Amino acid sequence: SRCITIHGTDSMLVSGNVCYRHLGHGLFLEDSVEQNNIIENNLIFGTQHGTLIMSDMKIDWCKEDFPANVTSACDELSSYWLTHPNNDVTGNSAAGGENHGFMYVFAQMPLTSSYEAQKTIQKVLNYTLKYTPIKKFYDNVAHSNVRGVFFDSKISTGRLEEEGGIPENGIDQEEPDYDPRDPPGDGNEIGRAH
């Protein structure tokens, strides 16, 4: 499963890789904390559904493992699963995948083991990703996928009441709310007099 996983890592170069017929998300930013990575000139093709997390799975597979009220959180497979906007993503190709070529999707707070770590180092604060501008995304190509580029759903943290019981890494299909700002802030400046 997976071709490349970037887990809790910043400032990494991922360049010139070829991924073919792998299961689950291809290039996977795992915890919504990974930043300042350079993801360039990679080719990912033949991305197939996997079984590790809800977003990898086909809906029919989710129905076997999860309650019916959360199966809509499945089937968001992507060749490039981009969970933090503060990365350079340039010159990449996604072809022939079973769903998305590129998907930008953000969590309200860090996921998996990064949740506890970020409480200490506070590099990625809760509820800030939707205000963080995309650092760089250009010269990328998606073709022969079900969808090319998808943007602006939320990854469930599995910890918030408003997520309706969707386990961590399922997709919480809400209205789009990406609202990039410079500086990103936490959104508390809304409604303040300037």
N, C-alpha and C positions, 0 to 999 in steps of 0.2 A: 504494500500500500504506500501511496505517496511516491513522489520522485524526489522532491527537495522539501525539507521542513526547516523553517527558521523559527526557533523557539527561544524567546526571551533574549534575543541577540540583536545588537545594534552595530551599524557601520561595517557590514559584511558585503563583500563583492560576490555576486552570483552571476556569472557570465559564461556564455558559450556552451551551455549544457543542452543536451537533447534527451527528452523524455518520451517514451513510446509505450502505449498500451498499458499504463499503470492503473491501479485501482484507487479511487478517491481523489481528492483535490491534488493537483500536480505540484505546483509551487505553493506552499502552505505557510502563511504567516500565522502562527498558532494561537497566540494569546492576546492579540490587540495591543501589544506593547512594543513590538519590534519596529524600530525607526532608523532612519538615515542609512538604510541598506541600498545598495545599487544593484538593481535587477535588470540586466541588459543582455540583449542578443541571445536569448534562449529560445529554443523550439520545443513546444510541448504539443504532442499530437496523439490522438487515440485515447483521450481521457475516458475512463469507464467508471461507472458507479462502484462504490466500495461499501464497507459495512462498519467502519470504525466510529463514525459520528453521524448524527441525524442528517446533516446537510449533504453527506456523501451518498446516502441511501435513496433508492427508489421509494416512492410512497407505498407501494405494495409490500416492500420489505419492512418499512416502518410499522405498518399495520400489525405485523407479527410480534413486534417488540414493544410498542408504545400504545397508550390509550388513544382512541379515535379522535379525541378533542385536540390532540397535538400533532397528528400526522401531517398537517399542512406545513409543519416546520421542516419537513424533509425535502429531498430532491432539488437541492440547489448546488449541485456539483459544478465545480469550476476548474479549468486548467490552471488559472492564476487566482488564488484565493487571497485577496489583499485586505487585511483587517486593520491596517493603520495607514492613514493618508500621507504620512511624513516619510516617504520613500521615493527614490528615483526608479521609475519603471519605463524603460525605453528600448525600442528596437526588438521587442519580443514578438513571437508568433504563437498562436493557439489554433490548432486545426483538428477537425474531425472528432471533436469531443461529444460526449453524450448529453451535454447541457451547455453551460456558459463557457466562453473563452476566457474572459476576464470578469471578475466580480469584486467590487468594492463593497464591503459590508463591515459594519462597526459594532462593537459591544459598548454597553453603557459603562462598563468597568472592566479591568483586566480579567482574563480567563485563567483557568486551571491553576497551576502552582504560582503563576505570576501575580495572582490576586494578593496573596499574603506578602510576597516580596515587595510589591509596589506600595503596600502600607508603610513599609520601612523606608524605602528609598524615594518614594513619591515623585518618580520621574513621569509617570502617566497617571494623572488624576482622574477620578471617577467623573463621568458625564462630560468629558472634554473633547472626545474624538469627533463628534458631529460638528464642532466648531473649528477643527483643524483643516486648513486648506491642503489640497493635494499638492505635494511638493513638485513632482514631475511625472507626467504620463503623456508620452508622445511616440510617434513612429512605431506603434504596436499594431499588429495585424491579427484579426480573428476571422477565420473562414471555415465553412463546412461544419460549424457547431450548430446546436439547436438555437442558441442565442450568442451574439457576439460579445457585447459588453453590457453588464448589468451593474446598477449603481443604487445604493441607498436603501438597504434593508438593515435590520438589526440582528445581531447574533445574541441569542438568549444567554444570559449568565447563569441561569438556573437558580439565582438567589433573590430575584426581585418579584414582589407580588404582582406587579403590572405585567409580567411576562406570562401569566396565566398557566403556570405549571409546565411550561416548555423546558425540557432539560437543557443543560449547558451545551452549546454549539448547535442547537436547533435555530431555525430562522424565525424570528418574531416578525411576521408580516404586518407591519404598521404603515401608516401614512408616511411618506418621505419627510424627513426632518433635518437633512443635512443643511447646515447653515454656516459655511466657512467664514472665519473672521481673521483679521490680522491686527493684533495678536489673537490667538485662538480663544483665550479666556475660558470661562466656565458657563457663559450664557447669563450670568447674573446681572450683566450690564443692561439687559433688555429693560426698557421702560425708565431707566434713570435719565435725569436731566443732564444735558451736556453743556 
